[in-house]
Amino acid sequence: MKKIGFLSFGHWTPSPQSPVRTAADALLQSIDLAVAAEALGADGAYFRVHHFARQLASPYPLLAAIGARTQRIEIGTAVIDMRYENPLYMAEDAGAADIIARGRLQLGISRGSPEQVIDGWRHFGYLPAEGESDADMARRHAEVFLDVIRGQGFAEPHPRPMFPNPPGLLRLEPHADGLRERIWWGSSSNATARWAATLGMNLQSSTLKDDESGEPLHVQQRKQIEVYREAWKQAGHAREPRVSVSRSIFAIVDDRDRLYFGHDGNSRDQVGYIDAQTRAIFGRSYAAEPDVLVQQLAADEAIAAADTLLLTVPNQLGVEYNAHVIGSVLKFVAPGLGWR
């Protein structure tokens, strides 16, 4: 295990029992948690993107703010739903955020997940082309985005521009060097993992995957990673790819942990349907004393195969407790997995 970060969904609720009651709470506390995680030695601060929900949505202001407040930690998403994105505008936003973060952006993108509304991307002005599914549209948007962030000129300059232009075709600005190699695809199937490898994207595999074999999640993910790496090799890319998996992991080290997560010790994978056609497997949570966690996680084949582990955090419990959750894993569990 080379890197360990956290993944927050950024939930908020107007409940008086919650320390995260508003969008302002969720956003500002996300910044504070990233700063705290960096101080603890974590490698990454990642955020989920959901539309039409009391969760984090447009990620670029948040990523830029965290980039301005931190120095070392990777800053990313897992994932941005490409069905909703204008890929050219996205390239400008992502380029600006990456420059502010001084090249630390790790941008996870994907087709997205089940939504709060019916075909929400239609409200954003996007429709699949004739013969396309919404997943096809997402991949098409992704391919355009990948192309324009290479930094090559493609737009013909006006013969009488308002300001002088450099010679040749114009590219989008600001351009962030190296960002193209820091794009990840959130894949729930072996087929999209192969596709992501062919296009030279890193791989994110979460706690939910298409159930393609009936085996435990971690076994299916390990096989997915093998499929991805073989496709990467066949594509002939020059660099080594990165692979992350997400897990809910809670080290029971005090009474608060026991109160919140002591009941999760016997958690198991679950199988369900995310839509009428897609049978999915949902990963278990890990909650136990640190020595037990080390043994359990060492048997997780996907964690062993990946180079990055993202800890899903219960952000609604506030910054202080979530920093405690991250710190407990880093201090008491991660060294037993070979981290640092």
CORHUDA-V674188 format. One line per field, one symbol per residue. phi: phi as a letter, one per 20 degrees, with the letter a starting at -180 (. if undefined). burial: I if it has 9 or more other C-alpha atoms within 8 Angstrom, else O. A space follows every 50 residues. Layout:
phi = ???
burial = ???
This chain:
phi = .ecccdcdemfbbfffeeecdcffgfffffffffffffffofebcdcecc dlbebfcfefffffffgfecccffcbcbbefffedeffffffffffffff elmdfceecafncgdecelgfffendcffgneefffffffgfffgfffef nefbdffffcffcfdffnfedfcfedfnfgeddddeddbfffffgffgem efddceecbgedbneggffffgfffffffffffffmffeefdcccdbecc eecbffgfffcffefdfcgcdbdebfddecddffedbafgffggffffee ffffeedcddefdegfenffffffffffffeddggfdnfm
burial = IOIIIIIIIIIIIOOOOIIIIIIOIIIOIIIIIIIIIIOOOIIIIIIIII IOOOIIIOIIOIIIIIIIOIOOIIIIIIIIIIIIOOIIOIIIIIIIIIII IOIIIIIIIIIIOOIOOOOIIOOOOIOIOOOIOIIIIIIOIIOIIIOIIO IOIOOOIOOOOOOOOOOOIIIIOOIIOOIIOIIIIIIIIIOIIIOIIIOI IIIIIIIIIIIOOOOOIIIIIIOIIOIIIOIIOOOOOOOOIIIIIIIIII IIIOOOIIOOIIOIIOOOIOIOIIOOOOIIIIIIIIIIIIOOIIOIIIOI IIIIOIIIIIIIIOIIIIIOOIIOIIIIIIOIIIIOIOIO
